[in-house]
Amino acid sequence: MRADVRPDPGTPAPGAELPPLKIPITRTLIVAGALASRDFQDVHHDPELARRKGSPDVFMNILTTNGLVGRYITDHFGPAAVLRGVAIRLGAPNYPGDTLVLTGRVEQVDGDTATVRVAGDNALGRHVTGTVTVTLPAAPPADPPAAPPADLSAAPPAAPHGPEAGS
């Protein structure tokens, strides 16, 4: 199978459920996501300052969650899928040591574009809800029949390479 097409090249049907994706929430994921998205708010990287502001620990920022939702969709539909829109709303925070479980359901299909409703839960409840609009890659063309193997028995020996070749 080509790497640039989704595993199931058929058009998804409205109502189709995507398999869940479980993502361990580590301190490294939280801090790296905040830094990668240039969100330097202390509540995303400094546990003591997060506690002073009323949080039990650092917590994930919305841009990291947005990226994880996008990853969930492209993991399912393949790397050639194009995200056209991601609209999310946050709920319960993601803290280190928890697991985010993303689920999705195809809500609408219009030609090669699908709208997927996404939800993500952790131990505290619903972390994220939203919709993703994605353009799906075309199904790959049928592979032509394999050519018969070439007869290499009559091939001349390969010429030597390198210093021993005697230039």
C-alpha positions as CSV (number, residue, x, y, z in Angstrom):
1,M,0.0,0.0,0.0
2,R,1.3,3.5,-0.8
3,A,2.1,5.6,2.2
4,D,0.3,8.7,0.8
5,V,-3.2,7.2,0.9
6,R,-5.3,6.3,3.8
7,P,-5.6,2.6,4.8
8,D,-9.2,2.4,3.5
9,P,-9.4,4.4,0.3
10,G,-13.2,4.0,0.2
11,T,-15.3,7.1,0.9
12,P,-16.3,7.2,4.6
13,A,-20.0,7.0,5.3
14,P,-21.8,9.4,7.6
15,G,-22.1,7.7,11.0
16,A,-18.8,5.8,10.6
17,E,-16.9,5.7,13.9
18,L,-13.1,6.3,14.0
19,P,-11.2,4.0,16.3
20,P,-10.1,5.6,19.5
21,L,-6.6,7.0,19.9
22,K,-5.0,6.9,23.4
23,I,-2.4,9.5,24.1
24,P,-0.4,9.4,27.4
25,I,-0.2,13.0,28.8
26,T,3.4,13.5,29.9
27,R,5.0,16.5,31.4
28,T,7.4,16.5,28.4
29,L,4.4,16.5,25.9
30,I,2.8,19.5,27.7
31,V,6.0,21.5,27.9
32,A,7.2,20.7,24.4
33,G,3.8,21.5,23.0
34,A,3.7,24.8,24.7
35,L,7.3,25.7,23.6
36,A,6.7,24.5,20.0
37,S,3.6,26.7,19.7
38,R,5.5,29.6,21.3
39,D,3.1,29.7,24.3
40,F,5.4,30.7,27.2
41,Q,2.7,31.1,29.8
42,D,4.1,29.7,33.1
43,V,1.1,27.4,33.7
44,H,2.3,25.3,30.8
45,H,5.9,24.7,32.0
46,D,6.4,25.7,35.6
47,P,4.6,23.5,38.2
48,E,5.2,25.8,41.2
49,L,3.9,28.9,39.3
50,A,1.0,26.9,38.0
51,R,0.2,25.9,41.7
52,R,0.4,29.5,42.8
53,K,-2.3,30.3,40.2
54,G,-4.6,27.6,41.5
55,S,-3.7,24.7,39.2
56,P,-2.5,21.4,40.8
57,D,0.2,21.1,38.0
58,V,1.1,22.4,34.6
59,F,-1.6,21.7,32.0
60,M,-1.7,21.4,28.2
61,N,-2.4,24.4,26.1
62,I,-5.1,24.6,23.4
63,L,-2.6,24.7,20.5
64,T,-1.2,21.3,21.6
65,T,-4.7,19.9,21.8
66,N,-5.5,21.3,18.4
67,G,-2.4,19.6,17.0
68,L,-3.3,16.2,18.6
69,V,-6.8,16.5,17.1
70,G,-5.3,17.1,13.7
71,R,-2.9,14.1,14.2
72,Y,-5.9,11.9,15.1
73,I,-7.6,12.7,11.8
74,T,-4.5,12.3,9.7
75,D,-3.5,9.1,11.5
76,H,-6.9,7.7,10.4
77,F,-7.3,9.1,6.9
78,G,-3.6,9.1,6.0
79,P,-0.8,11.7,5.5
80,A,-2.3,12.9,2.2
81,A,-5.5,14.0,3.9
82,V,-5.7,17.8,4.0
83,L,-7.1,19.5,7.1
84,R,-9.4,22.3,5.9
85,G,-10.7,23.4,9.3
86,V,-10.3,22.5,12.9
87,A,-12.7,24.0,15.4
88,I,-12.3,22.9,19.0
89,R,-13.5,23.9,22.5
90,L,-11.6,22.9,25.7
91,G,-13.2,21.5,28.9
92,A,-11.3,19.6,31.6
93,P,-7.6,20.3,31.6
94,N,-4.9,17.7,30.6
95,Y,-2.5,17.1,33.4
96,P,0.7,15.0,33.4
97,G,0.1,11.4,34.2
98,D,-3.3,11.2,32.6
99,T,-4.4,9.7,29.2
100,L,-6.3,11.6,26.6
101,V,-8.7,9.3,24.6
102,L,-9.8,10.8,21.3
103,T,-12.8,9.5,19.4
104,G,-14.5,10.6,16.2
105,R,-17.6,10.1,14.1
106,V,-18.1,11.1,10.5
107,E,-20.9,13.6,10.4
108,Q,-21.1,14.5,6.8
109,V,-19.5,13.6,3.5
110,D,-19.6,15.9,0.4
111,G,-17.6,14.5,-2.5
112,D,-14.0,14.1,-1.2
113,T,-14.6,16.2,1.9
114,A,-15.7,14.9,5.2
115,T,-16.7,16.6,8.5
116,V,-15.7,14.6,11.6
117,R,-17.0,15.3,15.1
118,V,-14.2,14.7,17.6
119,A,-14.3,14.3,21.4
120,G,-11.5,13.7,23.8
121,D,-11.8,12.5,27.4
122,N,-9.4,12.1,30.3
123,A,-9.9,11.1,33.9
124,L,-11.4,14.5,34.8
125,G,-14.0,14.3,32.0
126,R,-14.4,15.8,28.5
127,H,-11.1,17.7,27.6
128,V,-12.0,18.7,24.0
129,T,-14.9,18.7,21.6
130,G,-15.0,19.9,18.0
131,T,-15.3,19.3,14.3
132,V,-12.7,18.8,11.7
133,T,-13.2,19.3,8.0
134,V,-10.8,17.2,5.9
135,T,-10.3,16.6,2.2
136,L,-9.6,13.0,1.6
137,P,-6.9,11.7,-0.8
138,A,-8.1,10.0,-4.0
139,A,-8.1,6.3,-4.0
140,P,-4.8,5.0,-5.5
141,P,-5.1,3.7,-9.1
142,A,-5.2,-0.1,-9.4
143,D,-1.7,-1.5,-9.5
144,P,-0.7,-2.8,-12.9
145,P,0.1,-6.5,-13.0
146,A,3.7,-7.2,-11.9
147,A,6.2,-7.7,-14.7
148,P,7.8,-11.1,-14.9
149,P,11.2,-11.1,-13.3
150,A,14.0,-10.4,-15.7
151,D,16.4,-13.2,-16.7
152,L,19.6,-12.1,-15.1
153,S,21.5,-15.3,-15.9
154,A,22.9,-13.9,-19.1
155,A,23.9,-10.6,-17.7
156,P,27.6,-9.7,-18.0
157,P,29.5,-9.4,-14.7
158,A,29.5,-6.0,-13.1
159,A,32.5,-3.8,-13.7
160,P,34.7,-3.3,-10.7
161,H,34.4,0.1,-8.8
162,G,36.8,2.0,-6.7
163,P,40.7,2.1,-6.7
164,E,40.9,-1.5,-7.7
165,A,39.2,-0.7,-11.0
166,G,42.5,0.5,-12.5
167,S,41.7,3.8,-14.1
